[in-house]
Each structure stands twice: as C-alpha cells, then as structure tokens.
Amino acid sequence: MSLRKNTKRYGSLSIGLHWVMLLLLAAVYACMELRGYFPNVSVPRAWHFMLGLTFFALVVVRLVVRMTTSPPPIKPNPPKLQTLSAKLVQIGLYALMIGMPLAGWLLLSASGKPIPFFGLHLPALISKSQDMAEFIQIIHETGGTAGYFLIGLHTVAALYHHYVVRDNTLLRMLPAGA
C-alpha cells in the first residue's frame, strides 16, 4: 500500500484506514445502541470495548501516516473560513478517536472490571474508584453523543463539497475506481 499515490488523492493506506475505521466506528456505536436488545448478555458491551480498542490501535497508525504525509490539495482552494472550520472539525474528530477509547479503558479500570481484548485482558490504567468511574462514564457518554454530531458534520461537509461546491474534497478520499 502506498502512503501517497499521487498529488490528487490520498494514498491507498490512508484511504483504506479511513474507510475501515468508519466501518469499525459504526460497529462500536451499533454495539452500544443494540445493547438494550440483549439485557442479560454482556456480549455487545464486550464487543464495544474490544472494537473500541482496535479502533484506538488503528488511530495510532493513522496518526503516524498523517504526520509523515501531506494531504493532497483541495482544488479549487476553499475560502479561509472553510479551511479553518475543517481543521477544527478534524481536531475534534481526532480528539474523539483518541479520547473515547482511552476513556473506555479508564472507565473499565476505575470500575474494577477486566479489559477484554480478543481473549486477552489488558492491564488497568488506574486503580478502582467508583467516583472516578462515574465521572469518566459521564465524559465517555457525552463524547459518544458529540461523536454523532462530529461524524454527521464531517459527512455533510464532504457531500456539500462534492455536490454543491463541486471540488475534489471527497474524491481525494474515495477508493480507486469509485
């Protein structure tokens, strides 16, 4: 996989990570939204934690790729206010992608629960504390709600750029041949 295919598109690694992480994020959210249908089973919750930690591992890879490559330019150049808005949303998305899995790990740690990861149990990051667990849970749930809005805003902006502005914003991230 190339880090940068050409100057018009992101590299295949960046594109692949973007779309795999979208699917993984949808699965993380689905596990939590569907947990009410399985009141006596902890499987959706366990999958939520494991997929969230997998997402965290991939965001580390994504950050390395992001720091070692430059994005292809948007043509035509967007206005400065749009560029600033895009940077702020991107910062919010990265804060979500890093902060939410860490908050989940901290929440399990503070709750004194095992941290499952596909047959392994990861170490606790902090000692057991019910007060801390309640505080982290509020942060984690608020972040999850904010995530819906940030992801929605990101999606609407990409579609706006593609269908209204008609620039190459979305095309830079689509898989080859799409």
Buried (B, 14 or more C-beta within 10 A) or exposed (E): EEEBBEEEBBBBBBBEBBBBBEEBBEBBBBBBEEBEEEEEEEEBBBBBBBBBBBBBEBBEEBEEBBEEBEEBEBEEEBEEEBEEBBEEBBEBBBEBBBBBBBBBBBBBBBBEBBBBBEEEEBEBEBEEBEEBBEBBBEBBEEBBEBBEEBBEBBEEBBEBBBEEBEBBBBBBBBEEEE
